[in-house]
Amino acid sequence: MDILFVLIPLSVMMAIFVLGGLWWAVYRGQFEDVEEDGRRIFEIDQ
C-alpha cells in the first residue's frame, strides 16, 4: 500500500511530462503538414 504513495505522483508527473511534450510539438508546428512527409518518400532525389 505504501508503494501507491510513490507510484501515483510518479504517474501524474509522467502524464504532465508527456502532455507538455505534445503541447510543445503542436506549438512548434510539428503537425502542420503531415501529408508532405508521405509524398516526400516517393520523390526521387539524386
C-alpha positions in Angstrom: 0.0 0.0 0.0 2.9 2.4 0.7 4.1 2.0 -2.9 0.9 3.8 -4.1 2.3 7.0 -2.4 5.2 6.8 -4.9 3.5 5.4 -8.0 0.6 7.8 -8.1 2.6 11.0 -8.0 5.1 9.5 -10.4 2.4 8.6 -12.9 0.9 12.1 -12.6 4.3 13.7 -13.2 4.9 11.4 -16.2 1.5 12.3 -17.7 2.3 16.0 -17.3 5.6 15.5 -19.0 4.0 13.7 -21.9 1.3 16.3 -22.3 3.9 19.0 -22.1 5.9 17.4 -24.9 2.8 17.1 -27.0 1.9 20.7 -26.4 5.4 21.7 -27.3 5.3 19.7 -30.6 2.0 21.3 -31.6 3.2 24.8 -30.6 6.4 24.4 -32.7 4.5 23.3 -35.8 5.4 19.6 -35.9 2.0 18.6 -37.1 1.4 21.4 -39.6 1.7 19.4 -42.8 1.6 15.6 -42.3 0.7 15.0 -45.9 4.1 16.4 -47.2 6.1 13.7 -45.4 4.1 11.0 -47.1 4.6 12.5 -50.5 8.3 13.2 -49.9 9.2 9.5 -49.7 8.0 9.0 -53.3 10.2 11.8 -54.7 13.5 10.7 -56.3 16.4 13.0 -55.1 19.6 12.4 -57.0 
